[in-house]
């Protein structure tokens, strides 16, 4: 076998259009992270390592045949549930008033990240098994598969992740044909129960929602993140202040600037034009995901591809919204841009599944 044949075999299951969009976002991550970390090559190198490990995982998953993906659904879901229950034991690690991490000896992991893939994967597998005889009971069971891990995550407490996993599960229910009447009823029930749900929130969660309407009432406390993010985004103007020239960033006014608020760093330095370019990158990836969803040949692959794509879009919208002051601060990273290994691994695991869905169905047709 020649070197060219080996190379072609290596990349055979990587979707070139999707890979291009992902590469542009990850290169942008390294660029803006260098500025957000005040020129720290160590931070950039660490993110580069996260990207390389995640790309290897994506390649492995992209090469898995579709029936193997289905077989992983229950093991991943059960493993995630065991790890979530482990957080409730003495092995759970408390940080900043929340117990979201688990000490497994060699590392400390956040089990809720695994469920971002595990929940929609399990629900898609369940619907595939009952496609021919779907009834309202199947939707109830699927809702149970969603609500149990979401309840455990909300208890940690980690309301932001719980809401995002709820969204990923809802997308599976929606794509599986959940009636619009039921969706409307769920919305009405949610609005009606809002006063009760409000009393169940922790004080810091209530403060985050209150700061959305008037962050100035506690400008140096609970509203600080929102105010500084809005100032940074607005001060970028049309063309931005220039690379590594953002004052909110480099004068240390902007909090969490390498993680949750990295979009504010980007906005201040590249302005409205830069935001438009970044938005185009995200839309390119999302559009490619929808194209793969539309051409999916099975019920399982259609549900999984649609959920992965819609969840990715939701993550980007929520982060940009909270930094811009139109959504509460919920601690959601900007996908593929914010610093962090766990989030990068989870996202590229999902995109590896998308590539497997696209390339293996092409091979099956040929």
Residue pairs with C-beta under 8 A, 6 or more apart in sequence:
1 9
12 359
13 59
13 62
13 63
13 355
13 356
13 359
13 360
14 59
14 62
14 355
14 359
15 62
15 288
15 292
15 354
15 355
15 358
15 359
17 288
18 285
18 288
18 289
18 292
18 351
18 354
18 355
18 358
19 355
20 284
21 281
21 284
21 285
21 288
22 285
22 336
22 348
22 351
24 281
24 284
25 281
25 282
25 285
25 335
25 336
25 337
26 51
26 336
28 266
28 278
28 281
28 337
29 47
29 51
29 336
29 337
29 338
29 339
30 44
30 47
30 48
30 51
31 243
32 262
32 265
32 266
32 269
32 337
33 43
33 44
33 47
33 258
33 262
33 339
34 40
34 41
34 43
34 44
34 244
35 243
35 244
35 246
35 249
35 265
35 269
36 249
36 257
36 258
36 262
36 265
36 339
37 43
37 44
37 258
37 339
38 250
39 244
43 258
43 339
46 339
47 339
49 341
50 340
50 341
50 344
50 345
51 344
53 341
53 345
54 341
54 344
54 345
54 347
54 348
54 349
55 348
57 345
57 348
57 349
57 352
58 348
58 349
58 351
58 352
58 355
59 352
60 352
61 69
61 349
61 352
61 353
61 355
61 356
62 352
62 353
62 355
62 356
62 359
63 356
64 72
64 352
64 356
65 356
65 360
66 298
66 300
66 301
66 356
66 357
66 360
66 361
69 121
69 304
69 353
69 356
69 357
70 125
70 128
70 300
72 121
73 118
73 121
73 122
73 124
73 125
74 122
74 125
76 114
76 117
76 118
76 121
76 122
77 115
77 118
77 119
77 121
77 122
77 145
79 114
79 118
80 111
80 114
80 115
80 118
80 119
80 149
81 148
81 149
81 152
83 102
83 109
83 111
83 114
84 111
84 112
84 115
84 149
84 152
84 153
85 152
86 92
86 102
86 111
87 99
87 100
87 101
87 102
87 111
87 152
87 156
88 99
88 152
91 102
91 103
91 104
92 99
92 101
92 102
92 103
93 99
93 100
93 101
93 102
93 103
93 108
95 101
97 204
98 156
98 157
98 158
99 156
100 110
100 112
100 156
100 158
100 161
101 108
101 109
101 110
102 108
102 109
102 110
102 111
109 342
110 342
112 153
112 156
112 158
112 161
112 162
112 165
113 161
113 342
113 343
113 345
113 346
114 346
115 149
115 153
115 165
116 161
116 164
116 165
116 168
116 311
116 346
116 350
117 346
117 349
117 350
117 353
118 149
119 145
119 146
119 149
119 150
119 165
119 168
119 169
120 168
120 169
120 171
120 172
120 303
120 304
120 307
120 308
120 311
121 304
121 353
122 145
123 142
123 145
123 146
123 169
123 172
123 173
123 176
123 303
123 307
124 172
124 300
124 303
124 304
124 307
125 300
126 138
126 141
126 142
126 145
127 134
127 138
127 142
127 172
127 176
127 299
127 300
127 303
128 298
128 299
128 300
128 303
130 138
131 299
134 176
134 177
139 173
139 176
139 178
139 182
142 169
142 172
142 173
142 176
143 169
143 173
145 169
146 165
146 166
146 169
146 170
146 173
149 165
150 162
150 165
150 166
150 169
151 162
153 161
153 162
153 165
154 162
157 202
157 205
158 331
159 201
159 205
159 330
160 318
160 330
160 331
160 332
161 332
163 330
164 311
164 314
164 315
164 318
164 332
167 310
167 311
167 314
168 307
168 310
168 311
168 314
169 307
171 306
171 307
171 310
171 311
172 303
172 306
172 307
174 183
175 302
175 303
175 306
175 307
176 303
198 206
201 209
204 222
207 218
207 222
208 222
208 328
208 329
208 330
209 328
210 217
210 222
211 217
211 218
211 222
211 223
211 226
211 328
211 329
212 226
212 325
212 326
212 327
212 328
214 223
215 222
215 223
215 224
215 226
215 227
215 230
215 325
216 223
216 227
217 223
218 224
219 227
224 255
225 255
225 256
225 261
225 329
226 322
226 325
226 329
228 248
228 253
228 254
228 255
228 261
228 264
229 254
229 261
229 264
229 322
229 323
229 324
229 325
230 324
230 325
231 248
231 253
232 246
232 248
232 249
232 253
232 254
232 261
232 264
232 265
232 267
232 268
233 263
233 264
233 267
233 268
233 323
233 324
235 241
235 246
235 247
235 248
235 268
236 246
236 267
236 268
236 269
236 270
236 271
236 272
236 274
236 275
237 271
237 272
238 271
238 272
238 273
239 270
239 271
239 272
239 273
239 274
240 267
240 268
240 269
240 270
240 271
240 273
240 274
241 247
241 268
241 269
241 271
242 269
243 269
243 270
244 250
244 269
245 269
246 254
246 265
246 268
246 269
247 253
247 268
248 254
248 264
248 268
249 257
249 264
249 265
249 268
249 269
254 261
254 264
254 265
255 261
257 264
257 265
258 338
258 339
259 333
259 338
259 339
259 340
260 319
260 322
260 323
260 329
260 331
260 332
260 333
260 334
260 338
261 323
262 333
262 334
262 337
262 338
262 339
263 319
263 320
263 323
263 334
263 337
264 323
266 274
266 275
266 278
266 337
267 274
267 275
267 323
270 277
270 278
282 313
282 316
285 312
286 309
286 312
286 313
289 305
289 308
289 309
289 312
289 354
290 306
290 309
292 305
292 309
292 354
292 357
292 358
293 302
293 305
293 306
293 309
295 358
295 361
296 302
296 305
296 306
296 357
296 361
297 361
297 364
297 365
301 357
301 361
304 353
304 357
305 353
305 354
305 357
308 350
308 351
308 353
308 354
309 354
311 350
312 335
312 347
312 350
315 332
315 333
315 334
315 335
316 334
316 335
318 327
318 330
318 332
319 332
319 333
319 334
319 335
319 338
320 334
321 327
322 328
322 329
322 330
322 332
333 339
333 340
333 343
335 343
335 347
336 344
336 347
